[in-house]
Amino acid sequence: MNLHLQGKRALITGSSSGLGEATARMLAAEGAAVVIHGRNGGRAEAVAAAIREGGGVATVALGDLATDEGAAEVARQASADGPVDILVNNAGFYRHLSWAEASPAEWSETYNVNVVSGVRMIQHLVPAMRERGWGRVVTIGGGLASQPMNTHPQYNATLAARHNLAVSLARELKGTGVTSNVVSPGAILVEATKELVTQIGPARGWGETWEEIQPNAVRALIPNDRERFGEPDEIAAAVAYLCGPHAAYVSGATIRVDGGLIRSAF
């Protein structure tokens, strides 16, 4: 399907690896000029170079979105070759902590990185989208926003905030031609997920090798109708749909891409 993204410029935050990288590659394949964002210049440039080698258009914007100055610099770099039409707020992080381990300082840092950083980019880039009468904001959320686990509560709460702010933004952008939506992944098989599951698998009796651990981890942690982890491209495809004209009537929505997740608990 042609998503008609030719001539559009997309900034994908946190796109030097993982879901962000997969999303950038897919948007570029659909004809968008993509801006790869990260804090490590070598990693970001490697992703951009690979996209260019495949015939796509990609540039790099470096900076720390957790500071006002860093976010402003990323917005400046992203707009250097033309206005940003699509903002994918993907950047974020988590630490696997218990309630006892997640200090107030950890809560504050996680909220700043996972929520306020996205707000900074919205405030920098969306006003110009509104003036032009077209734009897309896609926030990457997660199933833990509505089905939080007992662990890493500071992270669960920030996902709920990301979902909430995206809907509030959609209401704010009523009638402007700019939409705001959420893609909510389940457990996606990026390196961090595989590393965590591999680390805790043997102690939980799931096996010793990845081949043994994976099916048991799915049954224990993320029982779903598809009986597997998701793939990064499955998230990227949902984002790409929301960025195109076929999704012009989708506003304030949350698209779950989680295999029909039944529950999530450690």
C-alpha positions in Angstrom: 0.0 0.0 0.0 1.2 3.5 -0.8 0.9 5.6 2.3 1.6 8.8 0.4 4.4 10.0 2.6 6.5 11.4 -0.2 7.5 15.0 0.6 6.9 14.6 4.3 9.6 15.0 6.9 9.5 12.8 10.0 11.4 13.1 13.3 11.5 9.8 15.2 13.0 10.3 18.7 15.1 7.6 20.1 15.6 6.1 16.6 19.2 4.9 16.7 18.0 1.4 17.8 15.0 -0.7 18.6 11.5 0.4 17.8 12.6 3.8 16.8 15.0 2.5 14.2 12.4 0.1 12.8 9.9 2.9 12.5 12.4 5.2 10.8 13.3 2.5 8.3 9.7 1.9 7.5 8.8 5.6 7.1 11.8 6.1 4.8 10.7 3.1 2.7 7.3 4.7 2.4 9.0 7.9 1.0 9.3 10.1 4.0 12.5 12.0 4.7 13.4 10.8 8.2 15.4 12.4 10.9 17.3 9.9 13.1 17.6 11.1 16.7 19.8 9.9 19.4 22.6 10.9 21.8 25.3 8.7 20.3 26.4 10.2 17.0 28.0 7.0 15.7 24.9 4.9 16.3 22.5 7.5 14.8 24.7 8.1 11.7 24.9 4.3 11.1 21.1 4.0 11.0 20.9 7.1 8.7 23.6 5.7 6.4 21.9 2.4 6.1 18.7 4.1 5.1 20.5 6.3 2.5 22.2 3.2 1.1 18.8 1.7 0.6 17.7 4.7 -1.4 16.0 6.6 1.4 16.5 10.1 2.7 17.8 10.4 6.2 19.6 13.0 8.4 20.7 13.0 12.0 19.7 15.2 15.0 21.7 14.7 18.2 20.7 15.9 21.7 19.4 15.1 25.1 15.6 15.6 25.2 15.6 15.5 28.9 16.8 19.1 29.0 15.2 22.2 27.6 18.4 23.1 25.7 18.9 19.7 24.3 15.3 19.4 23.0 15.5 22.9 21.4 18.7 21.9 19.6 17.2 18.6 18.4 14.2 20.6 17.0 16.6 23.0 15.3 18.6 20.2 13.7 15.5 18.3 12.6 14.1 21.4 10.9 17.3 22.5 9.2 16.4 20.9 5.8 12.7 21.7 6.0 9.7 21.7 8.4 8.9 18.6 10.4 5.5 17.2 9.4 5.5 14.0 11.5 6.7 13.7 15.1 7.0 10.2 16.5 7.6 10.5 20.3 9.4 7.2 20.9 12.3 8.0 23.1 12.2 6.8 26.7 13.8 4.4 29.1 13.1 2.2 32.1 14.9 0.4 34.9 13.6 -2.8 36.2 13.1 -1.8 39.9 10.8 -2.8 42.7 8.6 -0.4 44.6 11.2 -0.4 47.4 14.0 0.4 44.9 12.2 3.1 42.9 13.1 6.2 44.8 11.4 9.5 44.4 14.4 10.7 42.5 14.0 7.8 40.1 10.3 8.6 39.6 11.2 12.2 38.8 13.9 11.3 36.3 11.7 8.7 34.6 8.9 11.1 34.3 11.1 13.8 32.9 12.7 11.5 30.3 9.5 9.6 29.3 6.9 12.3 29.5 8.3 15.8 29.6 10.8 15.2 26.9 7.9 14.4 24.5 6.1 17.5 25.7 9.1 19.5 24.8 9.2 18.2 21.2 5.4 18.8 20.9 5.8 22.4 22.0 8.7 23.0 19.6 7.2 21.3 16.5 3.4 21.2 16.6 2.7 24.9 16.4 4.2 25.0 12.9 2.2 22.0 11.9 -0.9 23.8 13.1 0.0 26.8 11.0 0.5 24.7 7.9 -2.8 22.8 8.5 -1.3 19.3 8.4 0.7 17.2 10.8 1.0 13.9 12.7 2.0 13.2 16.2 2.3 9.5 17.2 3.2 8.6 20.7 4.6 5.2 21.5 2.9 4.0 24.7 2.5 0.5 26.0 0.1 -2.0 27.5 1.5 -1.3 31.0 -0.3 2.0 30.9 -3.6 0.1 31.6 -2.2 -3.2 32.9 0.7 -2.2 35.2 2.9 -4.8 36.7 4.0 -4.7 40.4 7.5 -4.0 39.2 9.1 -0.8 37.8 6.0 1.3 38.9 7.8 4.5 37.9 7.8 3.3 34.3 4.3 2.0 34.3 3.0 5.4 35.4 4.8 7.3 32.7 3.2 5.1 30.0 -0.2 6.0 31.4 0.8 9.7 31.2 2.0 9.3 27.6 -1.4 7.9 26.6 -3.2 10.6 28.5 -1.2 13.5 27.0 -1.7 12.2 23.5 -5.5 12.3 23.8 -5.4 15.7 25.4 -3.3 16.9 22.5 -5.8 15.5 20.0 -8.5 17.5 21.7 -6.3 20.6 21.5 -5.7 20.1 17.8 -9.4 19.8 16.9 -10.0 21.1 13.4 -6.4 21.9 12.6 -5.5 19.1 10.3 -3.0 17.8 12.8 -3.8 14.5 14.6 -2.4 12.9 17.8 -2.6 9.2 18.4 -1.0 6.4 20.4 0.5 3.1 19.3 0.6 0.8 22.3 3.0 -2.2 21.9 2.9 -5.3 23.9 6.2 -7.1 24.6 8.3 -6.6 21.5 11.4 -8.6 20.9 14.0 -5.8 20.9 17.5 -6.5 22.4 16.5 -5.1 25.8 13.5 -7.5 26.0 15.6 -10.5 25.0 18.3 -9.6 27.5 15.9 -9.2 30.4 14.0 -12.4 29.7 17.2 -14.4 29.2 18.6 -13.0 32.4 15.6 -14.0 34.6 14.6 -17.1 32.7 16.8 -19.8 34.3 15.9 -18.7 37.9 12.2 -19.0 37.0 12.5 -22.4 35.6 11.9 -21.4 32.0 15.1 -23.1 30.6 18.7 -22.3 29.9 18.7 -21.5 26.2 16.6 -18.9 24.3 14.8 -21.6 22.4 13.6 -23.0 25.8 13.1 -19.7 27.6 11.0 -17.9 24.9 7.8 -20.0 24.9 7.7 -20.3 28.6 8.3 -16.6 29.1 5.4 -15.8 26.8 3.1 -18.1 28.7 4.2 -16.7 32.1 4.5 -13.0 31.3 2.5 -12.0 28.2 -0.1 -14.7 27.4 -1.7 -13.5 24.2 -3.7 -14.8 21.2 -0.6 -15.0 19.0 1.4 -16.9 21.6 4.7 -15.0 20.9 6.6 -11.8 21.3 5.9 -9.0 18.8 8.4 -7.8 16.2 9.6 -4.2 15.8 8.3 -4.0 12.2 4.7 -4.7 13.5 4.9 -1.6 15.6 6.5 0.4 12.8 3.6 -0.6 10.5 1.0 0.8 12.9 2.9 4.1 13.2 3.3 4.4 9.4 -0.5 3.9 8.9 -1.2 6.7 11.4 1.2 9.0 9.6 -0.5 8.8 6.3 -3.7 10.3 4.8 -5.6 7.0 5.2 -5.6 7.7 9.0 -7.0 11.3 8.6 -10.2 10.3 10.5 -8.2 8.7 13.4 -7.8 11.1 16.3 -7.1 10.5 20.0 -7.0 6.8 19.4 -4.9 4.1 20.9 -3.9 1.3 18.5 -2.9 -1.8 20.5 -0.3 -4.0 18.8 0.1 -6.6 21.5 -1.2 -9.9 20.1 -4.4 -9.6 22.2 -2.5 -9.4 25.5 -4.6 -11.0 28.2 -2.6 -9.8 31.2 0.8 -8.7 32.2 2.4 -9.6 35.5 5.7 -10.6 36.9 
